[in-house]
Amino acid sequence: MTRVATDANGGQTFEEGDEISVYAWIGAPTVAPETSERVVNNAINKLTNGSWVSTPQMLWKNNRDKHYFIGVYPTAAISDFTAGEYKLDVTKQEDSDLLVAVNKDGISYNADEQQTVPLAFTHVMSKVIVNIQYRNQFGGKPTVESLVVKNAASDASVNLLTKTVTVATDAARTDISIPVIKENEKYESIMIPQSGITKIAVNINGKQYVYTHPTDIKLEGGKYTVVNLIVGRDEITLGNVSIADWGEGENINGGEAQTD
């Protein structure tokens, strides 16, 4: 569901042909300069034969000042590192999985040594995973028409320097349909870290089954949230149904019937 691959140990790695945007500057580590003053501005680095190849070439400004770096994946031209625009598109899960690396300690190089720049990427967005089981009212596994997270924001602002995500208080909120991983059983999507989400709805045969969490469902940056749902009710079934034999009632003997 994301652009990076998973290795044999369960760790995530980039794949051959992946591209990242790299930015660099000198000065204050927490204050990125304007575009024209950056040492490196959106150099596209492509993983080629196991090495990152940059276009255009990245060059150190000097060997005195520390250089600070940001890497962004997928590639993006960013003018303001403190307020980058982000829009979730659930139909494009790979593009929505924003990864950011920040080298805040700074690196200076020695002209006599080969200096490389390490970049450790982390997921900035959140992920929701919904697993579904069913009670027996359906007589088996029903067909799910859709699963939606209700009242969710799909637009946010991202501070790349701190990897924090902000949803505007007046941001539009809608029902977001979650992509299928395994039909009728598992649904998964990148989500914006946010509060205010308490409901998940499963639509089956034109009827909506709604789960309401007592508090906000936690969607935190760099973390996945698993929701395990049981949908429907157990059917009431009759057991042994029988008719009792007639029992003997009162016997009235010797009664005489006469005219008035």
C-alpha positions as CSV (number, residue, x, y, z in Angstrom):
1,M,0.0,0.0,0.0
2,T,3.0,2.3,0.1
3,R,5.8,3.2,-2.4
4,V,8.6,1.5,-0.4
5,A,9.3,-2.2,-0.4
6,T,9.5,-4.6,2.6
7,D,12.7,-6.6,3.0
8,A,13.1,-10.1,4.4
9,N,13.3,-8.8,8.0
10,G,10.1,-6.7,7.7
11,G,12.0,-3.4,7.3
12,Q,11.1,-0.9,4.6
13,T,13.5,0.0,1.8
14,F,13.5,2.0,-1.4
15,E,13.5,0.2,-4.7
16,E,15.5,0.5,-7.9
17,G,14.2,3.5,-9.8
18,D,12.6,5.3,-6.8
19,E,13.2,9.1,-6.8
20,I,13.4,11.6,-3.9
21,S,13.7,15.3,-3.7
22,V,16.7,16.7,-1.8
23,Y,17.1,20.2,-0.4
24,A,20.1,21.7,1.5
25,W,21.0,25.0,3.1
26,I,23.5,26.6,5.5
27,G,22.8,28.9,8.4
28,A,20.2,28.0,11.1
29,P,19.0,24.4,11.1
30,T,15.4,25.2,11.9
31,V,15.0,28.1,9.5
32,A,15.2,27.1,5.8
33,P,16.0,30.0,3.5
34,E,14.1,31.2,0.5
35,T,14.3,29.1,-2.7
36,S,17.0,31.3,-4.3
37,E,19.3,31.1,-1.2
38,R,19.3,27.3,-0.9
39,V,22.5,25.3,-1.6
40,V,20.4,22.5,-3.1
41,N,16.9,23.1,-4.3
42,N,14.8,20.1,-5.3
43,A,17.6,17.9,-6.7
44,I,15.9,14.8,-7.9
45,N,17.9,11.7,-6.7
46,K,17.1,8.4,-8.4
47,L,18.2,5.1,-7.0
48,T,20.2,3.6,-9.9
49,N,22.1,0.3,-9.6
50,G,22.1,0.7,-5.8
51,S,23.4,4.3,-5.7
52,W,21.5,7.6,-5.7
53,V,22.2,9.7,-8.8
54,S,21.3,13.4,-8.6
55,T,19.8,15.6,-11.3
56,P,21.1,18.3,-11.2
57,Q,24.4,17.6,-9.6
58,M,24.5,18.5,-5.9
59,L,27.5,20.6,-4.8
60,W,28.7,21.7,-1.4
61,K,28.7,25.5,-0.9
62,N,32.0,25.4,1.0
63,N,33.9,23.3,3.5
64,R,33.4,25.6,6.5
65,D,29.7,25.8,7.1
66,K,27.4,23.0,8.2
67,H,24.9,22.0,5.6
68,Y,21.4,21.0,6.6
69,F,19.3,18.6,4.5
70,I,15.7,17.6,3.9
71,G,14.6,14.6,1.7
72,V,11.1,14.2,0.5
73,Y,9.4,11.2,-1.0
74,P,7.6,11.3,-3.4
75,T,9.4,14.1,-5.2
76,A,7.9,17.6,-4.7
77,A,8.8,21.2,-5.4
78,I,8.4,22.9,-2.1
79,S,8.7,26.7,-1.6
80,D,7.8,26.8,2.2
81,F,9.2,24.0,4.3
82,T,7.0,25.1,7.3
83,A,3.7,25.0,5.4
84,G,3.7,22.5,2.6
85,E,0.3,21.7,1.2
86,Y,-0.9,18.1,1.4
87,K,-4.0,16.5,-0.1
88,L,-4.9,12.9,0.5
89,D,-6.1,10.9,-2.5
90,V,-7.1,7.4,-1.4
91,T,-7.0,6.2,-5.0
92,K,-3.3,7.0,-5.1
93,Q,-2.0,5.3,-1.9
94,E,1.7,5.4,-3.0
95,D,1.6,9.1,-3.7
96,S,-0.2,9.8,-0.5
97,D,2.4,8.1,1.7
98,L,4.6,11.1,2.4
99,L,8.1,10.3,3.7
100,V,10.4,13.0,5.0
101,A,14.1,12.9,6.2
102,V,15.6,15.8,8.1
103,N,19.3,16.0,8.9
104,K,19.1,18.7,11.6
105,D,22.6,18.2,13.0
106,G,24.2,19.5,9.9
107,I,27.1,18.1,7.9
108,S,30.4,19.8,6.8
109,Y,32.8,18.1,4.5
110,N,36.5,17.6,4.2
111,A,37.9,18.2,0.7
112,D,40.3,15.3,1.2
113,E,37.5,12.8,2.1
114,Q,34.5,11.4,0.4
115,Q,31.6,12.8,2.4
116,T,28.1,11.2,1.9
117,V,24.8,12.5,3.4
118,P,22.7,10.0,5.4
119,L,18.9,10.5,5.2
120,A,16.6,8.5,7.5
121,F,13.1,8.7,6.2
122,T,10.0,8.3,8.3
123,H,6.3,8.2,7.5
124,V,4.6,11.6,8.2
125,M,1.0,10.5,7.6
126,S,-1.0,7.9,9.5
127,K,-2.5,4.6,8.4
128,V,-5.7,2.9,9.3
129,I,-6.3,-0.8,9.0
130,V,-9.8,-2.2,9.4
131,N,-10.4,-6.0,9.8
132,I,-14.0,-7.3,9.6
133,Q,-15.7,-10.4,11.0
134,Y,-19.4,-11.1,10.9
135,R,-22.1,-12.4,13.2
136,N,-24.3,-15.1,11.8
137,Q,-27.3,-12.9,10.7
138,F,-25.8,-12.9,7.2
139,G,-25.8,-16.7,6.8
140,G,-22.1,-16.6,5.7
141,K,-19.8,-13.8,4.6
142,P,-21.7,-11.0,3.0
143,T,-20.5,-8.7,0.2
144,V,-19.3,-5.3,1.4
145,E,-20.2,-2.5,-0.9
146,S,-17.9,0.0,0.8
147,L,-16.2,0.8,4.1
148,V,-15.9,4.5,5.0
149,V,-14.2,6.5,7.7
150,K,-16.7,9.3,8.5
151,N,-16.0,12.9,9.1
152,A,-12.4,12.8,8.0
153,A,-10.2,15.6,6.7
154,S,-8.3,15.1,3.4
155,D,-6.3,18.4,3.3
156,A,-3.6,19.5,5.7
157,S,-0.5,21.6,6.1
158,V,2.9,19.9,6.7
159,N,5.9,21.4,8.5
160,L,8.7,19.4,6.9
161,L,11.3,20.7,9.4
162,T,9.4,19.2,12.4
163,K,7.4,16.6,10.5
164,T,4.2,17.9,12.0
165,V,0.8,17.9,10.3
166,T,-1.9,20.5,10.9
167,V,-5.5,20.2,9.9
168,A,-7.2,23.6,9.8
169,T,-10.1,24.0,12.2
170,D,-12.4,25.0,9.4
171,A,-11.2,22.2,7.0
172,A,-13.9,20.4,5.1
173,R,-14.6,16.9,6.4
174,T,-16.2,14.1,4.4
175,D,-16.7,10.3,4.4
176,I,-13.5,8.7,3.0
177,S,-13.9,5.3,1.3
178,I,-11.1,3.0,2.4
179,P,-9.5,0.7,-0.3
180,V,-9.9,-3.0,-0.2
181,I,-6.9,-5.2,0.7
182,K,-8.9,-8.5,1.0
183,E,-12.5,-8.4,-0.2
184,N,-15.1,-8.3,2.7
185,E,-12.3,-8.8,5.3
186,K,-9.6,-6.2,5.3
187,Y,-9.4,-2.5,4.3
188,E,-6.5,-0.1,4.6
189,S,-5.5,3.4,3.8
190,I,-3.1,6.3,4.4
191,M,-4.8,8.9,6.5
192,I,-4.0,12.4,7.7
193,P,-3.1,12.5,11.4
194,Q,-6.1,14.1,13.0
195,S,-8.7,14.1,15.8
196,G,-12.4,14.2,15.6
197,I,-13.0,10.8,13.9
198,T,-15.2,8.4,15.9
199,K,-17.3,6.5,13.3
200,I,-16.6,3.8,10.7
201,A,-19.4,2.6,8.5
202,V,-19.7,-0.7,6.6
203,N,-22.2,-0.8,3.8
204,I,-23.8,-4.1,3.0
205,N,-26.8,-4.7,0.7
206,G,-27.8,-1.1,0.9
207,K,-27.7,-1.0,4.7
208,Q,-25.2,0.9,6.7
209,Y,-23.7,-0.7,9.8
210,V,-22.0,2.0,11.9
211,Y,-19.3,1.6,14.6
212,T,-19.0,4.5,17.0
213,H,-15.9,4.7,19.2
214,P,-16.5,6.3,22.6
215,T,-13.5,8.6,22.0
216,D,-11.6,9.9,19.0
217,I,-9.9,7.1,17.0
218,K,-6.2,7.9,17.3
219,L,-4.6,8.6,14.0
220,E,-0.9,9.6,14.7
221,G,1.9,10.5,12.4
222,G,4.2,7.5,11.5
223,K,1.8,5.0,13.2
224,Y,-0.9,2.6,12.0
225,T,-4.2,2.1,13.8
226,V,-5.9,-1.2,13.7
227,V,-9.7,-1.4,14.1
228,N,-11.2,-4.9,14.5
229,L,-14.9,-4.9,13.8
230,I,-17.6,-7.5,14.2
231,V,-20.6,-6.6,12.0
232,G,-24.2,-7.5,12.5
233,R,-26.0,-9.5,15.1
234,D,-26.4,-13.2,16.0
235,E,-29.5,-14.7,14.6
236,I,-32.2,-15.9,17.1
237,T,-33.0,-19.4,16.2
238,L,-35.7,-21.7,17.6
239,G,-34.7,-24.9,19.3
240,N,-37.0,-27.9,19.8
241,V,-40.6,-26.9,18.9
242,S,-43.3,-29.4,20.0
243,I,-47.0,-29.7,20.7
244,A,-48.0,-31.2,24.0
245,D,-50.5,-34.0,24.1
246,W,-54.0,-33.1,25.3
247,G,-54.2,-33.4,29.1
248,E,-57.3,-34.6,30.9
249,G,-59.3,-31.9,32.3
250,E,-62.4,-31.9,34.7
251,N,-65.1,-34.6,34.2
252,I,-68.7,-33.4,35.1
253,N,-71.1,-36.2,35.7
254,G,-74.9,-36.4,36.4
255,G,-75.8,-33.0,35.2
256,E,-79.5,-32.6,34.3
257,A,-80.7,-30.0,31.8
258,Q,-84.3,-28.8,32.2
259,T,-86.6,-26.0,30.8
260,D,-87.1,-22.8,32.7
